[in-house]
Amino acid sequence: MKFLGFLIFVFVFLMAFWAIIFLASVIPYFIFVWAKEGKLEKDQIPA
């Protein structure tokens, strides 16, 4: 029973670890794309 609890703990810890890495890599990319799109719109308005 302790071993099963340990496996669940390790699984949850790894899932949280990969979720943090995923968010840390994806969120800045979305911010970059959003800023890039915003700049494109601002450049297109005068034209």
A tleap script that builds the chain and sets N, CA, C and O, in Angstrom:
source leaprc.protein.ff14SB
mol = sequence {
  NMET LYS PHE LEU GLY PHE LEU ILE PHE VAL
  PHE VAL PHE LEU MET ALA PHE TRP ALA ILE
  ILE PHE LEU ALA SER VAL ILE PRO TYR PHE
  ILE PHE VAL TRP ALA LYS GLU GLY LYS LEU
  GLU LYS ASP GLN ILE PRO CALA
}
set mol.1.N position { 0.829 -1.200 0.000 }
set mol.1.CA position { 0.000 0.000 0.000 }
set mol.1.C position { 0.872 1.261 0.000 }
set mol.1.O position { 0.570 2.231 -0.696 }
set mol.2.N position { 1.963 1.238 0.792 }
set mol.2.CA position { 2.873 2.384 0.783 }
set mol.2.C position { 3.489 2.564 -0.601 }
set mol.2.O position { 3.659 3.686 -1.076 }
set mol.3.N position { 3.822 1.434 -1.245 }
set mol.3.CA position { 4.436 1.515 -2.581 }
set mol.3.C position { 3.471 2.147 -3.585 }
set mol.3.O position { 3.879 2.951 -4.423 }
set mol.4.N position { 2.185 1.777 -3.495 }
set mol.4.CA position { 1.179 2.348 -4.395 }
set mol.4.C position { 1.064 3.857 -4.172 }
set mol.4.O position { 0.993 4.626 -5.131 }
set mol.5.N position { 1.045 4.273 -2.919 }
set mol.5.CA position { 0.992 5.703 -2.616 }
set mol.5.C position { 2.221 6.429 -3.148 }
set mol.5.O position { 2.122 7.550 -3.648 }
set mol.6.N position { 3.391 5.777 -3.037 }
set mol.6.CA position { 4.621 6.374 -3.552 }
set mol.6.C position { 4.548 6.538 -5.070 }
set mol.6.O position { 4.950 7.573 -5.601 }
set mol.7.N position { 4.035 5.518 -5.773 }
set mol.7.CA position { 3.898 5.611 -7.223 }
set mol.7.C position { 2.963 6.752 -7.611 }
set mol.7.O position { 3.261 7.510 -8.534 }
set mol.8.N position { 1.837 6.879 -6.916 }
set mol.8.CA position { 0.894 7.962 -7.208 }
set mol.8.C position { 1.560 9.315 -6.965 }
set mol.8.O position { 1.397 10.242 -7.759 }
set mol.9.N position { 2.312 9.428 -5.861 }
set mol.9.CA position { 3.011 10.675 -5.545 }
set mol.9.C position { 4.002 11.034 -6.653 }
set mol.9.O position { 4.052 12.178 -7.105 }
set mol.10.N position { 4.790 10.046 -7.086 }
set mol.10.CA position { 5.783 10.299 -8.146 }
set mol.10.C position { 5.078 10.711 -9.435 }
set mol.10.O position { 5.513 11.644 -10.110 }
set mol.11.N position { 3.998 10.025 -9.777 }
set mol.11.CA position { 3.261 10.342 -11.005 }
set mol.11.C position { 2.720 11.770 -10.964 }
set mol.11.O position { 2.876 12.522 -11.927 }
set mol.12.N position { 2.087 12.144 -9.856 }
set mol.12.CA position { 1.531 13.496 -9.728 }
set mol.12.C position { 2.652 14.540 -9.763 }
set mol.12.O position { 2.507 15.589 -10.391 }
set mol.13.N position { 3.775 14.250 -9.084 }
set mol.13.CA position { 4.898 15.182 -9.073 }
set mol.13.C position { 5.444 15.394 -10.486 }
set mol.13.O position { 5.713 16.526 -10.889 }
set mol.14.N position { 5.606 14.293 -11.240 }
set mol.14.CA position { 6.115 14.422 -12.608 }
set mol.14.C position { 5.135 15.168 -13.498 }
set mol.14.O position { 5.547 15.981 -14.326 }
set mol.15.N position { 3.826 14.901 -13.337 }
set mol.15.CA position { 2.829 15.609 -14.136 }
set mol.15.C position { 2.878 17.107 -13.840 }
set mol.15.O position { 2.812 17.919 -14.763 }
set mol.16.N position { 2.994 17.483 -12.566 }
set mol.16.CA position { 3.076 18.902 -12.202 }
set mol.16.C position { 4.359 19.509 -12.767 }
set mol.16.O position { 4.350 20.634 -13.266 }
set mol.17.N position { 5.455 18.768 -12.687 }
set mol.17.CA position { 6.746 19.245 -13.194 }
set mol.17.C position { 6.664 19.545 -14.690 }
set mol.17.O position { 7.085 20.612 -15.138 }
set mol.18.N position { 6.111 18.585 -15.472 }
set mol.18.CA position { 6.003 18.791 -16.913 }
set mol.18.C position { 4.992 19.884 -17.251 }
set mol.18.O position { 5.168 20.612 -18.228 }
set mol.19.N position { 3.922 20.002 -16.439 }
set mol.19.CA position { 2.941 21.071 -16.685 }
set mol.19.C position { 3.594 22.431 -16.481 }
set mol.19.O position { 3.341 23.354 -17.255 }
set mol.20.N position { 4.431 22.572 -15.452 }
set mol.20.CA position { 5.118 23.851 -15.219 }
set mol.20.C position { 6.062 24.158 -16.375 }
set mol.20.O position { 6.107 25.293 -16.848 }
set mol.21.N position { 6.812 23.168 -16.832 }
set mol.21.CA position { 7.724 23.386 -17.967 }
set mol.21.C position { 6.921 23.776 -19.212 }
set mol.21.O position { 7.311 24.689 -19.939 }
set mol.22.N position { 5.794 23.083 -19.460 }
set mol.22.CA position { 4.973 23.363 -20.624 }
set mol.22.C position { 4.449 24.796 -20.577 }
set mol.22.O position { 4.541 25.528 -21.562 }
set mol.23.N position { 3.895 25.198 -19.423 }
set mol.23.CA position { 3.369 26.555 -19.298 }
set mol.23.C position { 4.479 27.591 -19.423 }
set mol.23.O position { 4.291 28.624 -20.066 }
set mol.24.N position { 5.635 27.325 -18.813 }
set mol.24.CA position { 6.749 28.270 -18.865 }
set mol.24.C position { 7.261 28.446 -20.298 }
set mol.24.O position { 7.830 29.489 -20.622 }
set mol.25.N position { 7.068 27.443 -21.160 }
set mol.25.CA position { 7.536 27.550 -22.543 }
set mol.25.C position { 6.446 28.084 -23.475 }
set mol.25.O position { 6.756 28.763 -24.454 }
set mol.26.N position { 5.176 27.788 -23.187 }
set mol.26.CA position { 4.092 28.163 -24.104 }
set mol.26.C position { 3.610 29.592 -23.864 }
set mol.26.O position { 3.363 30.325 -24.822 }
set mol.27.N position { 3.473 30.002 -22.592 }
set mol.27.CA position { 2.925 31.327 -22.305 }
set mol.27.C position { 3.791 32.444 -22.906 }
set mol.27.O position { 3.235 33.338 -23.543 }
set mol.28.N position { 5.119 32.441 -22.739 }
set mol.28.CA position { 5.905 33.503 -23.395 }
set mol.28.C position { 5.750 33.486 -24.910 }
set mol.28.O position { 5.761 34.544 -25.540 }
set mol.29.N position { 5.605 32.301 -25.510 }
set mol.29.CA position { 5.407 32.225 -26.960 }
set mol.29.C position { 4.100 32.897 -27.366 }
set mol.29.O position { 4.061 33.635 -28.351 }
set mol.30.N position { 3.007 32.641 -26.599 }
set mol.30.CA position { 1.740 33.283 -26.907 }
set mol.30.C position { 1.832 34.787 -26.720 }
set mol.30.O position { 1.258 35.541 -27.506 }
set mol.31.N position { 2.549 35.242 -25.684 }
set mol.31.CA position { 2.730 36.683 -25.479 }
set mol.31.C position { 3.495 37.275 -26.662 }
set mol.31.O position { 3.153 38.356 -27.141 }
set mol.32.N position { 4.528 36.574 -27.136 }
set mol.32.CA position { 5.307 37.039 -28.282 }
set mol.32.C position { 4.429 37.149 -29.525 }
set mol.32.O position { 4.485 38.151 -30.238 }
set mol.33.N position { 3.612 36.115 -29.788 }
set mol.33.CA position { 2.729 36.137 -30.963 }
set mol.33.C position { 1.705 37.262 -30.825 }
set mol.33.O position { 1.428 37.969 -31.793 }
set mol.34.N position { 1.140 37.432 -29.623 }
set mol.34.CA position { 0.147 38.492 -29.399 }
set mol.34.C position { 0.772 39.859 -29.637 }
set mol.34.O position { 0.163 40.711 -30.284 }
set mol.35.N position { 1.984 40.083 -29.120 }
set mol.35.CA position { 2.672 41.365 -29.319 }
set mol.35.C position { 2.979 41.568 -30.798 }
set mol.35.O position { 2.838 42.676 -31.317 }
set mol.36.N position { 3.400 40.502 -31.477 }
set mol.36.CA position { 3.722 40.596 -32.895 }
set mol.36.C position { 2.468 40.948 -33.690 }
set mol.36.O position { 2.516 41.805 -34.572 }
set mol.37.N position { 1.349 40.295 -33.388 }
set mol.37.CA position { 0.087 40.599 -34.071 }
set mol.37.C position { -0.330 42.045 -33.786 }
set mol.37.O position { -0.789 42.744 -34.689 }
set mol.38.N position { -0.177 42.489 -32.563 }
set mol.38.CA position { -0.527 43.862 -32.217 }
set mol.38.C position { 0.315 44.853 -33.015 }
set mol.38.O position { -0.201 45.849 -33.521 }
set mol.39.N position { 1.613 44.576 -33.124 }
set mol.39.CA position { 2.500 45.463 -33.893 }
set mol.39.C position { 2.090 45.473 -35.367 }
set mol.39.O position { 2.114 46.520 -36.013 }
set mol.40.N position { 1.717 44.310 -35.894 }
set mol.40.CA position { 1.286 44.259 -37.281 }
set mol.40.C position { 0.033 45.105 -37.489 }
set mol.40.O position { -0.070 45.828 -38.480 }
set mol.41.N position { -0.916 45.019 -36.564 }
set mol.41.CA position { -2.133 45.805 -36.692 }
set mol.41.C position { -1.815 47.294 -36.633 }
set mol.41.O position { -2.368 48.079 -37.404 }
set mol.42.N position { -0.924 47.689 -35.721 }
set mol.42.CA position { -0.563 49.104 -35.614 }
set mol.42.C position { 0.138 49.570 -36.893 }
set mol.42.O position { -0.060 50.704 -37.329 }
set mol.43.N position { 0.951 48.704 -37.492 }
set mol.43.CA position { 1.636 49.075 -38.734 }
set mol.43.C position { 0.655 49.164 -39.893 }
set mol.43.O position { 0.858 49.962 -40.807 }
set mol.44.N position { -0.391 48.371 -39.875 }
set mol.44.CA position { -1.335 48.355 -40.988 }
set mol.44.C position { -2.345 49.502 -40.912 }
set mol.44.O position { -2.902 49.894 -41.937 }
set mol.45.N position { -2.591 50.046 -39.712 }
set mol.45.CA position { -3.608 51.096 -39.580 }
set mol.45.C position { -3.237 52.330 -40.407 }
set mol.45.O position { -4.099 52.814 -41.142 }
set mol.46.N position { -1.997 52.882 -40.339 }
set mol.46.CA position { -1.704 54.070 -41.139 }
set mol.46.C position { -1.762 53.777 -42.638 }
set mol.46.O position { -2.182 54.631 -43.419 }
set mol.47.N position { -1.346 52.584 -43.043 }
set mol.47.CA position { -1.338 52.242 -44.471 }
set mol.47.C position { -2.778 52.063 -44.941 }
set mol.47.O position { -3.013 51.772 -46.114 }
savepdb mol mol.pdb
quit
